[in-house]
């Protein structure tokens, strides 16, 4: 898949040269026929970069909901997303709305979701310390 994407995106790329350079630079590693990122953070960052755009997009909302429901995989992706998006007030409102939806769909509330929503809010506040953010009601 990587070879196909590289060829489409870079049109004149020599896949073997590109792969050798990425391996030599340590961005990717090879295990048999499989290529993977050398560190999970590369994948998380690129996923966050992919998610940039409309904060109401279905996929982004589903990722946030999965984190709020307990999937740790999405934590760093959402942190990268917060840093990249650069819209603290809109993000605060969006996080609050996602949290409300997850809590509403849980019988008897969801303390874990509340904790994870608080984490995202605190991360957002730390990332943008001078932004005035009002928690949505």
Helices and strands as residue ranges (DSSP letters): H 2-10, H 15-25, E 28-31, E 34-37, H 40-51, H 58-69, H 74-85, H 88-104, H 111-127
